[in-house]
Amino acid sequence: MAISATEKPLGKVFTSDYQLTIPSFQRAYTWQAENIEQLVNDLQDACADPDTPYFLGSLILVKDGPTQYQVIDGQQRLISLSIIVSVLRELEDDPDLIDSLNDLILEPGDKLRGIKAEPRLTLRERDTDFFRMYVQEGDLEGLFDLRDNDIASHAQRNIAVNTRRTFDLLAAMDAKDRRRFASYLVNGVTLVIVTTDDLAGAHRIFDVMNQLDIFPKDSTATTRVLFVNFGEKEEAFCLPVLKTLRNAGINSEIYPEAAKMKKQMTYADKKSIPYVALVGENEINNNVVTLKNMLTGEQESVAISNLVDKLKSEN
């Protein structure tokens, strides 16, 4: 098993050297608006000192071809960075800078080198066309006009919300500062690219790095409540509750698919999420959630109408 690790600026990652694909077994895009806002704010602060790089952690990739790689770890950051680049392109009016930003997220193709014109990052099948149309190809106006029933997955909803939040943040900057931000994003943001030619080896690398606690602590660790996903009916019940919590300033998420309970609880534990909300047939019938404290193991039934107050009182 061959392994290599090199540190590169983002401008050397979003190039023809890396055609990145997120495999179907990876979890969907789960970053919330506050996560991408934190990243944008951090980068705004960092670009005030352009000579100091901003380290954004590691990418673990499995080599599938001369320039083709599967993303084993780092997909949340790659999607979020693509969103930021797309918004910068939308707000730019200099044709040369627009072309440069466009080349970061869309491979223009090179017939002599046998490179197809396609996005540099391909998402999971369910979300790839959505991401390509609205973010990578730049139909932000169409994205912002979408209604809830136009959006087919939680990942797509997160993409739409995060793009809107990023647009609002970057549109508030003047053009000079925004260009300085873009330059720093390309040249000052660095990632360690860990590559291997073996999928099992990549998972072992991930496990070792996780055990050694050398992954960066990103802002997704601020989630306070995870809603367990038992299926479509339960998910439909949870979504309005999730929205209510977020509107109250309580960072919450729902697991992106109806996976086994053990997998979802392990996810909550690894992310240090303090509460898990369980909703089944009984909870739906009684308009409650079963709220489990992940630290103590205690759980209780809480009326939907009291859930915000309950969580704020435990803060």
BAKOL-247741 format. One record per residue: residue number from 1; chain; y negated, z negated, x of N, C-alpha, C in turn. Coordinates in steps of 0.2 Angstrom, whole numbers, plus 5000, padded with zeros to 4 digits. Layout:
// residues N
ATOM	num	cadena	nc2	nc3	nc1	cac2	cac3	cac1	cc2	cc3	cc1
ATOM	NUM	A	Y	Z	X	Y	Z	X	Y	Z	X $
...
//
This chain:
// residues 315
ATOM	num	cadena	nc2	nc3	nc1	cac2	cac3	cac1	cc2	cc3	cc1
ATOM	1	A	5006	5000	5004	5000	5000	5000	4994	5000	5004 $
ATOM	2	A	4990	5005	5004	4984	5006	5008	4978	5003	5004 $
ATOM	3	A	4974	4999	5008	4968	4996	5005	4962	4997	5009 $
ATOM	4	A	4957	4998	5006	4950	4999	5010	4945	4995	5006 $
ATOM	5	A	4940	4993	5009	4934	4989	5006	4928	4991	5010 $
ATOM	6	A	4923	4994	5006	4917	4996	5009	4911	4994	5004 $
ATOM	7	A	4905	4992	5007	4900	4990	5003	4895	4996	5003 $
ATOM	8	A	4893	4998	4997	4889	5004	4996	4883	5003	4991 $
ATOM	9	A	4878	5006	4992	4873	5005	4986	4875	5009	4980 $
ATOM	10	A	4872	5008	4975	4874	5011	4968	4873	5019	4969 $
ATOM	11	A	4868	5021	4973	4867	5028	4973	4872	5032	4977 $
ATOM	12	A	4876	5028	4981	4882	5031	4984	4889	5030	4980 $
ATOM	13	A	4888	5026	4975	4894	5025	4970	4894	5031	4965 $
ATOM	14	A	4888	5031	4961	4887	5036	4956	4886	5043	4959 $
ATOM	15	A	4891	5046	4962	4891	5052	4966	4898	5056	4964 $
ATOM	16	A	4898	5062	4967	4904	5066	4966	4910	5063	4970 $
ATOM	17	A	4909	5058	4974	4914	5055	4978	4919	5050	4973 $
ATOM	18	A	4916	5048	4968	4919	5044	4963	4919	5046	4956 $
ATOM	19	A	4925	5049	4954	4925	5051	4947	4929	5045	4943 $
ATOM	20	A	4926	5041	4940	4928	5034	4937	4931	5034	4930 $
ATOM	21	A	4937	5032	4929	4940	5031	4922	4942	5024	4921 $
ATOM	22	A	4940	5022	4915	4942	5015	4913	4949	5016	4909 $
ATOM	23	A	4954	5014	4912	4961	5015	4908	4961	5011	4901 $
ATOM	24	A	4966	5014	4897	4966	5011	4890	4968	5004	4890 $
ATOM	25	A	4972	5001	4895	4974	4994	4895	4968	4989	4897 $
ATOM	26	A	4962	4992	4899	4957	4987	4900	4953	4985	4894 $
ATOM	27	A	4950	4979	4894	4947	4977	4888	4941	4981	4887 $
ATOM	28	A	4938	4981	4881	4933	4985	4879	4926	4982	4882 $
ATOM	29	A	4921	4986	4881	4914	4984	4883	4912	4978	4879 $
ATOM	30	A	4911	4972	4882	4910	4966	4878	4903	4963	4880 $
ATOM	31	A	4899	4966	4884	4893	4963	4886	4888	4963	4880 $
ATOM	32	A	4884	4957	4879	4880	4956	4874	4873	4958	4876 $
ATOM	33	A	4868	4958	4871	4861	4960	4873	4858	4955	4878 $
ATOM	34	A	4860	4949	4878	4857	4944	4882	4860	4945	4890 $
ATOM	35	A	4866	4948	4890	4869	4949	4896	4865	4954	4900 $
ATOM	36	A	4864	4960	4897	4861	4965	4900	4853	4964	4901 $
ATOM	37	A	4850	4960	4897	4843	4958	4898	4843	4954	4904 $
ATOM	38	A	4848	4949	4905	4848	4945	4911	4848	4949	4917 $
ATOM	39	A	4853	4955	4917	4853	4959	4923	4847	4963	4924 $
ATOM	40	A	4844	4965	4919	4837	4969	4920	4832	4964	4923 $
ATOM	41	A	4832	4958	4920	4827	4953	4923	4828	4952	4930 $
ATOM	42	A	4834	4951	4932	4836	4949	4939	4834	4955	4943 $
ATOM	43	A	4835	4961	4941	4834	4967	4945	4826	4968	4946 $
ATOM	44	A	4822	4966	4940	4815	4966	4941	4812	4961	4946 $
ATOM	45	A	4815	4955	4946	4813	4950	4951	4815	4953	4958 $
ATOM	46	A	4821	4955	4959	4824	4957	4965	4820	4963	4968 $
ATOM	47	A	4818	4968	4964	4814	4974	4967	4807	4972	4970 $
ATOM	48	A	4805	4966	4969	4799	4964	4972	4799	4963	4979 $
ATOM	49	A	4806	4962	4982	4807	4962	4989	4812	4968	4990 $
ATOM	50	A	4810	4974	4991	4814	4980	4991	4818	4980	4997 $
ATOM	51	A	4817	4976	5003	4821	4976	5009	4827	4971	5008 $
ATOM	52	A	4827	4967	5003	4833	4963	5002	4838	4966	4997 $
ATOM	53	A	4844	4967	4998	4848	4970	4994	4850	4965	4988 $
ATOM	54	A	4852	4968	4983	4855	4964	4977	4862	4965	4976 $
ATOM	55	A	4867	4960	4978	4874	4961	4978	4876	4960	4971 $
ATOM	56	A	4880	4965	4968	4882	4965	4961	4890	4964	4961 $
ATOM	57	A	4893	4962	4966	4900	4960	4966	4904	4966	4968 $
ATOM	58	A	4911	4966	4966	4916	4970	4968	4918	4975	4963 $
ATOM	59	A	4920	4981	4965	4924	4985	4960	4931	4986	4963 $
ATOM	60	A	4936	4985	4959	4943	4987	4961	4945	4993	4958 $
ATOM	61	A	4947	4998	4962	4949	5005	4960	4955	5007	4962 $
ATOM	62	A	4959	5010	4958	4965	5014	4960	4964	5021	4961 $
ATOM	63	A	4966	5024	4967	4965	5031	4968	4970	5035	4965 $
ATOM	64	A	4968	5040	4961	4972	5044	4957	4972	5051	4959 $
ATOM	65	A	4967	5053	4964	4966	5060	4966	4961	5060	4972 $
ATOM	66	A	4959	5066	4974	4954	5066	4979	4948	5062	4978 $
ATOM	67	A	4945	5062	4972	4939	5059	4970	4940	5055	4963 $
ATOM	68	A	4946	5055	4961	4948	5051	4954	4950	5044	4955 $
ATOM	69	A	4947	5040	4951	4949	5033	4952	4949	5029	4945 $
ATOM	70	A	4954	5025	4944	4955	5020	4939	4951	5014	4940 $
ATOM	71	A	4947	5012	4935	4943	5005	4936	4947	4999	4934 $
ATOM	72	A	4949	4995	4939	4953	4989	4937	4949	4983	4936 $
ATOM	73	A	4943	4983	4939	4938	4978	4938	4931	4980	4940 $
ATOM	74	A	4927	4979	4935	4920	4981	4936	4917	4985	4931 $
ATOM	75	A	4921	4986	4925	4919	4991	4920	4913	4989	4916 $
ATOM	76	A	4913	4982	4915	4907	4980	4911	4900	4981	4915 $
ATOM	77	A	4900	4980	4922	4894	4982	4926	4893	4989	4926 $
ATOM	78	A	4898	4993	4927	4897	5000	4927	4894	5003	4921 $
ATOM	79	A	4897	5001	4915	4894	5003	4909	4887	5001	4908 $
ATOM	80	A	4885	4995	4910	4879	4992	4909	4874	4996	4914 $
ATOM	81	A	4876	4997	4920	4872	5001	4925	4870	5008	4922 $
ATOM	82	A	4875	5011	4919	4875	5018	4916	4869	5018	4911 $
ATOM	83	A	4870	5012	4907	4865	5012	4901	4858	5011	4904 $
ATOM	84	A	4857	5007	4909	4850	5006	4912	4848	5013	4915 $
ATOM	85	A	4852	5017	4919	4850	5023	4921	4848	5028	4916 $
ATOM	86	A	4852	5028	4910	4850	5032	4905	4844	5031	4902 $
ATOM	87	A	4842	5025	4901	4835	5023	4898	4830	5025	4903 $
ATOM	88	A	4831	5024	4909	4826	5026	4914	4825	5033	4914 $
ATOM	89	A	4830	5037	4913	4829	5044	4912	4825	5046	4906 $
ATOM	90	A	4827	5043	4901	4823	5044	4894	4816	5043	4895 $
ATOM	91	A	4814	5037	4899	4807	5035	4899	4803	5039	4905 $
ATOM	92	A	4806	5043	4909	4803	5047	4914	4800	5053	4912 $
ATOM	93	A	4795	5055	4915	4792	5062	4913	4791	5066	4919 $
ATOM	94	A	4793	5064	4925	4793	5068	4931	4800	5072	4931 $
ATOM	95	A	4800	5079	4931	4806	5083	4931	4811	5081	4936 $
ATOM	96	A	4808	5080	4942	4812	5079	4948	4816	5073	4948 $
ATOM	97	A	4812	5067	4945	4815	5061	4945	4820	5061	4939 $
ATOM	98	A	4819	5065	4934	4824	5065	4928	4830	5068	4930 $
ATOM	99	A	4830	5074	4935	4836	5077	4937	4840	5072	4942 $
ATOM	100	A	4836	5068	4946	4839	5063	4950	4843	5058	4946 $
ATOM	101	A	4840	5055	4941	4843	5050	4937	4849	5053	4933 $
ATOM	102	A	4848	5059	4931	4853	5063	4927	4860	5064	4931 $
ATOM	103	A	4858	5065	4938	4864	5066	4942	4868	5060	4944 $
ATOM	104	A	4865	5054	4942	4868	5048	4943	4874	5046	4938 $
ATOM	105	A	4873	5049	4932	4878	5048	4927	4881	5054	4924 $
ATOM	106	A	4879	5060	4926	4882	5066	4924	4884	5070	4930 $
ATOM	107	A	4890	5072	4932	4892	5076	4937	4890	5083	4935 $
ATOM	108	A	4885	5086	4939	4883	5093	4937	4889	5098	4939 $
ATOM	109	A	4893	5097	4943	4899	5101	4944	4897	5106	4951 $
ATOM	110	A	4903	5108	4954	4902	5112	4960	4908	5116	4960 $
ATOM	111	A	4908	5122	4958	4914	5127	4958	4917	5128	4965 $
ATOM	112	A	4913	5128	4970	4916	5129	4977	4920	5123	4979 $
ATOM	113	A	4918	5117	4977	4922	5111	4978	4927	5109	4973 $
ATOM	114	A	4927	5113	4968	4932	5112	4962	4931	5106	4958 $
ATOM	115	A	4924	5104	4957	4922	5099	4953	4919	5101	4947 $
ATOM	116	A	4922	5098	4941	4920	5100	4935	4913	5096	4933 $
ATOM	117	A	4910	5099	4928	4904	5096	4926	4906	5091	4920 $
ATOM	118	A	4905	5085	4922	4907	5079	4917	4904	5073	4919 $
ATOM	119	A	4905	5068	4914	4902	5061	4916	4905	5058	4922 $
ATOM	120	A	4901	5054	4926	4904	5051	4931	4909	5045	4929 $
ATOM	121	A	4908	5042	4923	4911	5037	4921	4914	5038	4914 $
ATOM	122	A	4921	5038	4913	4924	5039	4907	4927	5033	4904 $
ATOM	123	A	4925	5031	4898	4927	5025	4895	4934	5026	4892 $
ATOM	124	A	4936	5020	4889	4942	5021	4885	4942	5026	4879 $
ATOM	125	A	4947	5029	4877	4947	5035	4873	4943	5034	4867 $
ATOM	126	A	4944	5028	4864	4940	5026	4857	4933	5027	4858 $
ATOM	127	A	4930	5025	4864	4923	5025	4865	4920	5030	4869 $
ATOM	128	A	4924	5034	4872	4922	5039	4877	4917	5044	4874 $
ATOM	129	A	4919	5047	4869	4914	5052	4866	4908	5049	4864 $
ATOM	130	A	4908	5043	4861	4902	5040	4858	4897	5039	4864 $
ATOM	131	A	4900	5036	4870	4896	5034	4876	4893	5041	4879 $
ATOM	132	A	4897	5046	4879	4895	5052	4882	4889	5055	4878 $
ATOM	133	A	4890	5056	4872	4885	5059	4868	4878	5055	4868 $
ATOM	134	A	4879	5049	4867	4872	5045	4866	4869	5042	4872 $
ATOM	135	A	4873	5040	4877	4871	5037	4883	4870	5042	4889 $
ATOM	136	A	4876	5045	4890	4876	5049	4896	4873	5056	4895 $
ATOM	137	A	4873	5059	4889	4870	5065	4888	4863	5064	4885 $
ATOM	138	A	4861	5057	4884	4854	5056	4882	4852	5056	4875 $
ATOM	139	A	4856	5056	4870	4853	5056	4863	4852	5049	4861 $
ATOM	140	A	4847	5046	4864	4845	5039	4863	4842	5038	4856 $
ATOM	141	A	4838	5044	4854	4835	5043	4847	4840	5043	4842 $
ATOM	142	A	4845	5047	4843	4851	5047	4838	4855	5041	4838 $
ATOM	143	A	4855	5038	4844	4859	5031	4845	4855	5026	4841 $
ATOM	144	A	4848	5026	4842	4844	5021	4838	4844	5022	4831 $
ATOM	145	A	4846	5028	4828	4845	5029	4821	4852	5027	4818 $
ATOM	146	A	4857	5026	4822	4864	5024	4819	4864	5018	4814 $
ATOM	147	A	4867	5018	4809	4868	5012	4805	4875	5009	4806 $
ATOM	148	A	4876	5003	4804	4882	4999	4805	4889	5003	4804 $
ATOM	149	A	4888	5007	4798	4894	5011	4796	4896	5017	4800 $
ATOM	150	A	4891	5019	4804	4892	5024	4809	4895	5022	4815 $
ATOM	151	A	4896	5016	4816	4899	5013	4823	4906	5011	4822 $
ATOM	152	A	4910	5014	4826	4918	5013	4825	4921	5007	4828 $
ATOM	153	A	4917	5004	4833	4921	4998	4836	4915	4993	4839 $
ATOM	154	A	4918	4987	4841	4913	4982	4844	4910	4985	4850 $
ATOM	155	A	4914	4989	4854	4911	4991	4860	4905	4996	4859 $
ATOM	156	A	4906	5000	4854	4901	5005	4852	4895	5001	4850 $
ATOM	157	A	4896	4996	4846	4890	4992	4843	4887	4988	4849 $
ATOM	158	A	4890	4986	4854	4887	4983	4860	4883	4988	4864 $
ATOM	159	A	4886	4994	4865	4883	4999	4868	4876	5001	4865 $
ATOM	160	A	4876	5001	4858	4870	5003	4854	4865	4997	4855 $
ATOM	161	A	4867	4991	4854	4862	4986	4854	4859	4985	4861 $
ATOM	162	A	4864	4985	4866	4861	4984	4873	4857	4990	4876 $
ATOM	163	A	4858	4996	4873	4854	5002	4875	4847	5000	4872 $
ATOM	164	A	4847	4998	4866	4840	4997	4863	4836	4991	4866 $
ATOM	165	A	4840	4986	4868	4837	4980	4872	4834	4983	4879 $
ATOM	166	A	4838	4987	4882	4836	4989	4889	4830	4994	4888 $
ATOM	167	A	4830	4998	4883	4824	5002	4882	4818	4998	4881 $
ATOM	168	A	4818	4993	4876	4812	4989	4875	4810	4985	4881 $
ATOM	169	A	4814	4983	4886	4812	4980	4892	4809	4984	4897 $
ATOM	170	A	4812	4990	4898	4809	4995	4903	4803	4999	4900 $
ATOM	171	A	4803	5000	4894	4797	5003	4891	4791	4999	4892 $
ATOM	172	A	4792	4992	4892	4786	4988	4893	4783	4988	4900 $
ATOM	173	A	4787	4991	4905	4784	4991	4911	4780	4998	4912 $
ATOM	174	A	4775	4997	4917	4771	5004	4918	4775	5008	4922 $
ATOM	175	A	4773	5015	4922	4777	5020	4925	4778	5019	4933 $
ATOM	176	A	4773	5016	4936	4774	5015	4943	4779	5009	4944 $
ATOM	177	A	4779	5004	4941	4783	4998	4942	4790	5001	4940 $
ATOM	178	A	4791	5005	4935	4797	5007	4932	4801	5012	4938 $
ATOM	179	A	4797	5016	4941	4799	5020	4946	4801	5016	4952 $
ATOM	180	A	4798	5011	4954	4800	5006	4959	4806	5003	4957 $
ATOM	181	A	4807	5001	4951	4813	4998	4949	4819	5003	4949 $
ATOM	182	A	4818	5009	4948	4823	5014	4948	4825	5015	4955 $
ATOM	183	A	4820	5015	4960	4822	5016	4967	4826	5011	4969 $
ATOM	184	A	4824	5005	4967	4828	4999	4970	4835	4999	4967 $
ATOM	185	A	4836	5001	4961	4842	5001	4957	4847	5005	4961 $
ATOM	186	A	4844	5011	4964	4849	5016	4967	4850	5014	4974 $
ATOM	187	A	4845	5011	4978	4846	5010	4985	4847	5003	4987 $
ATOM	188	A	4845	4998	4982	4845	4991	4984	4851	4987	4981 $
ATOM	189	A	4853	4990	4975	4859	4987	4972	4865	4989	4975 $
ATOM	190	A	4869	4984	4978	4875	4986	4982	4882	4983	4978 $
ATOM	191	A	4887	4986	4979	4894	4984	4977	4899	4985	4983 $
ATOM	192	A	4904	4981	4983	4909	4981	4987	4915	4985	4984 $
ATOM	193	A	4916	4991	4986	4921	4995	4983	4928	4994	4986 $
ATOM	194	A	4933	4991	4982	4939	4990	4985	4944	4995	4982 $
ATOM	195	A	4947	4999	4986	4952	5004	4983	4959	5003	4986 $
ATOM	196	A	4963	5005	4982	4970	5005	4984	4974	5011	4980 $
ATOM	197	A	4980	5013	4983	4983	5019	4979	4989	5016	4975 $
ATOM	198	A	4989	5010	4973	4994	5007	4970	4992	5002	4964 $
ATOM	199	A	4994	5003	4958	4991	5000	4952	4993	4992	4953 $
ATOM	200	A	4999	4991	4955	5002	4984	4955	4998	4981	4961 $
ATOM	201	A	4997	4984	4966	4993	4981	4972	4986	4980	4969 $
ATOM	202	A	4983	4984	4965	4976	4982	4963	4976	4976	4959 $
ATOM	203	A	4981	4975	4955	4981	4969	4951	4982	4963	4955 $
ATOM	204	A	4986	4964	4960	4987	4958	4965	4980	4956	4969 $
ATOM	205	A	4977	4961	4970	4970	4960	4973	4966	4956	4968 $
ATOM	206	A	4966	4959	4962	4962	4955	4957	4964	4948	4956 $
ATOM	207	A	4970	4947	4956	4972	4940	4955	4970	4935	4961 $
ATOM	208	A	4971	4938	4967	4969	4934	4973	4962	4933	4973 $
ATOM	209	A	4958	4938	4972	4950	4937	4972	4948	4932	4966 $
ATOM	210	A	4952	4932	4961	4950	4928	4955	4952	4920	4957 $
ATOM	211	A	4958	4920	4960	4960	4913	4962	4956	4910	4968 $
ATOM	212	A	4953	4914	4972	4949	4912	4977	4941	4911	4975 $
ATOM	213	A	4940	4913	4968	4934	4912	4965	4928	4916	4969 $
ATOM	214	A	4930	4922	4971	4925	4926	4975	4922	4932	4970 $
ATOM	215	A	4923	4932	4964	4920	4936	4959	4913	4933	4958 $
ATOM	216	A	4908	4937	4957	4901	4935	4955	4902	4932	4948 $
ATOM	217	A	4898	4926	4947	4898	4923	4941	4892	4927	4937 $
ATOM	218	A	4894	4931	4932	4889	4935	4928	4888	4931	4922 $
ATOM	219	A	4883	4934	4919	4880	4931	4913	4884	4931	4907 $
ATOM	220	A	4890	4934	4907	4894	4934	4901	4898	4927	4900 $
ATOM	221	A	4897	4923	4906	4900	4916	4905	4896	4911	4900 $
ATOM	222	A	4890	4914	4897	4886	4910	4893	4889	4910	4886 $
ATOM	223	A	4894	4914	4884	4897	4914	4878	4899	4907	4876 $
ATOM	224	A	4897	4905	4870	4899	4898	4867	4904	4898	4862 $
ATOM	225	A	4905	4903	4859	4910	4904	4853	4914	4910	4854 $
ATOM	226	A	4920	4910	4854	4925	4916	4854	4928	4916	4847 $
ATOM	227	A	4927	4921	4843	4931	4922	4837	4938	4926	4838 $
ATOM	228	A	4943	4922	4837	4950	4925	4838	4950	4931	4833 $
ATOM	229	A	4953	4937	4835	4954	4943	4831	4961	4943	4829 $
ATOM	230	A	4962	4942	4822	4969	4942	4819	4970	4949	4816 $
ATOM	231	A	4965	4953	4815	4966	4959	4812	4960	4962	4808 $
ATOM	232	A	4960	4967	4805	4955	4971	4802	4951	4966	4796 $
ATOM	233	A	4955	4963	4792	4953	4959	4786	4949	4953	4789 $
ATOM	234	A	4952	4950	4794	4949	4944	4797	4943	4946	4801 $
ATOM	235	A	4943	4951	4804	4938	4954	4808	4931	4955	4804 $
ATOM	236	A	4933	4958	4798	4927	4960	4794	4924	4953	4791 $
ATOM	237	A	4928	4948	4790	4925	4942	4788	4921	4939	4793 $
ATOM	238	A	4923	4939	4800	4920	4936	4805	4913	4939	4807 $
ATOM	239	A	4913	4946	4806	4907	4949	4809	4900	4947	4806 $
ATOM	240	A	4899	4945	4800	4893	4943	4797	4892	4936	4800 $
ATOM	241	A	4897	4932	4801	4897	4925	4804	4894	4925	4811 $
ATOM	242	A	4897	4930	4815	4895	4931	4822	4888	4933	4822 $
ATOM	243	A	4885	4937	4818	4878	4939	4817	4874	4933	4816 $
ATOM	244	A	4876	4929	4811	4872	4923	4810	4871	4919	4816 $
ATOM	245	A	4877	4918	4819	4877	4913	4825	4872	4916	4831 $
ATOM	246	A	4872	4923	4832	4868	4926	4837	4861	4925	4835 $
ATOM	247	A	4859	4926	4828	4853	4926	4826	4850	4919	4827 $
ATOM	248	A	4854	4914	4827	4852	4907	4828	4852	4905	4835 $
ATOM	249	A	4853	4910	4840	4853	4909	4847	4859	4906	4850 $
ATOM	250	A	4865	4907	4846	4871	4904	4849	4875	4910	4851 $
ATOM	251	A	4876	4911	4858	4880	4917	4860	4887	4917	4858 $
ATOM	252	A	4889	4922	4855	4896	4922	4852	4899	4929	4853 $
ATOM	253	A	4905	4930	4853	4908	4936	4853	4915	4936	4849 $
ATOM	254	A	4918	4942	4848	4924	4942	4844	4929	4946	4849 $
ATOM	255	A	4935	4944	4850	4939	4947	4854	4940	4955	4852 $
ATOM	256	A	4940	4959	4856	4939	4966	4854	4945	4969	4851 $
ATOM	257	A	4951	4966	4851	4957	4969	4847	4961	4963	4845 $
ATOM	258	A	4966	4965	4840	4970	4960	4838	4976	4959	4842 $
ATOM	259	A	4975	4955	4848	4980	4954	4853	4984	4948	4851 $
ATOM	260	A	4989	4946	4855	4992	4940	4854	4988	4934	4855 $
ATOM	261	A	4989	4928	4851	4985	4923	4852	4984	4920	4859 $
ATOM	262	A	4990	4920	4862	4990	4917	4869	4985	4921	4874 $
ATOM	263	A	4985	4927	4873	4981	4931	4877	4973	4930	4876 $
ATOM	264	A	4972	4929	4869	4965	4928	4867	4963	4921	4870 $
ATOM	265	A	4967	4916	4869	4965	4909	4871	4964	4909	4879 $
ATOM	266	A	4969	4913	4882	4968	4913	4890	4961	4916	4892 $
ATOM	267	A	4959	4921	4888	4953	4924	4889	4947	4919	4888 $
ATOM	268	A	4947	4915	4883	4942	4910	4882	4942	4905	4887 $
ATOM	269	A	4948	4903	4889	4949	4898	4895	4946	4901	4901 $
ATOM	270	A	4948	4907	4903	4946	4910	4910	4938	4911	4910 $
ATOM	271	A	4935	4912	4904	4928	4913	4904	4924	4906	4902 $
ATOM	272	A	4928	4901	4902	4925	4894	4901	4921	4894	4894 $
ATOM	273	A	4924	4897	4889	4920	4897	4883	4922	4891	4879 $
ATOM	274	A	4917	4886	4877	4919	4880	4875	4922	4879	4868 $
ATOM	275	A	4921	4884	4864	4923	4884	4857	4927	4891	4855 $
ATOM	276	A	4932	4890	4851	4936	4896	4848	4936	4895	4841 $
ATOM	277	A	4934	4900	4837	4934	4900	4830	4940	4904	4827 $
ATOM	278	A	4944	4901	4823	4950	4904	4820	4949	4905	4813 $
ATOM	279	A	4950	4911	4811	4950	4913	4804	4956	4917	4802 $
ATOM	280	A	4959	4914	4797	4965	4917	4794	4964	4917	4786 $
ATOM	281	A	4970	4918	4783	4969	4919	4775	4966	4913	4772 $
ATOM	282	A	4968	4907	4774	4966	4901	4771	4959	4900	4772 $
ATOM	283	A	4956	4901	4779	4949	4900	4780	4945	4905	4776 $
ATOM	284	A	4947	4911	4775	4944	4916	4771	4943	4914	4764 $
ATOM	285	A	4949	4911	4761	4948	4909	4754	4944	4903	4753 $
ATOM	286	A	4943	4899	4758	4939	4893	4758	4932	4894	4761 $
ATOM	287	A	4931	4900	4764	4924	4901	4767	4923	4896	4772 $
ATOM	288	A	4928	4895	4777	4927	4890	4782	4930	4894	4789 $
ATOM	289	A	4928	4891	4794	4932	4892	4801	4935	4886	4803 $
ATOM	290	A	4941	4887	4807	4944	4882	4811	4941	4882	4818 $
ATOM	291	A	4937	4877	4820	4933	4877	4826	4937	4873	4831 $
ATOM	292	A	4939	4876	4836	4943	4872	4841	4939	4871	4848 $
ATOM	293	A	4939	4865	4850	4935	4863	4856	4940	4864	4862 $
ATOM	294	A	4938	4868	4866	4943	4870	4871	4944	4865	4877 $
ATOM	295	A	4939	4860	4877	4939	4855	4882	4944	4849	4880 $
ATOM	296	A	4943	4847	4874	4947	4842	4871	4953	4844	4867 $
ATOM	297	A	4953	4850	4865	4959	4852	4861	4959	4851	4854 $
ATOM	298	A	4953	4847	4852	4953	4845	4845	4950	4851	4841 $
ATOM	299	A	4952	4851	4835	4950	4856	4830	4948	4854	4823 $
ATOM	300	A	4943	4857	4820	4941	4854	4813	4939	4860	4809 $
ATOM	301	A	4940	4859	4803	4937	4864	4798	4930	4864	4797 $
ATOM	302	A	4926	4869	4797	4919	4869	4797	4917	4874	4792 $
ATOM	303	A	4913	4872	4787	4910	4877	4782	4906	4882	4785 $
ATOM	304	A	4906	4888	4783	4902	4893	4786	4895	4891	4786 $
ATOM	305	A	4892	4888	4780	4885	4886	4780	4883	4881	4784 $
ATOM	306	A	4888	4877	4787	4887	4872	4792	4888	4873	4799 $
ATOM	307	A	4890	4879	4800	4893	4881	4807	4887	4881	4812 $
ATOM	308	A	4881	4884	4811	4876	4884	4815	4874	4877	4817 $
ATOM	309	A	4873	4872	4812	4871	4865	4813	4876	4862	4818 $
ATOM	310	A	4882	4863	4816	4888	4860	4820	4888	4861	4827 $
ATOM	311	A	4887	4868	4829	4887	4870	4836	4881	4868	4839 $
ATOM	312	A	4875	4868	4836	4869	4865	4839	4869	4858	4840 $
ATOM	313	A	4872	4854	4836	4873	4847	4837	4877	4845	4843 $
ATOM	314	A	4882	4850	4845	4886	4849	4850	4884	4851	4857 $
ATOM	315	A	4878	4854	4856	4875	4857	4862	4873	4852	4868 $
//
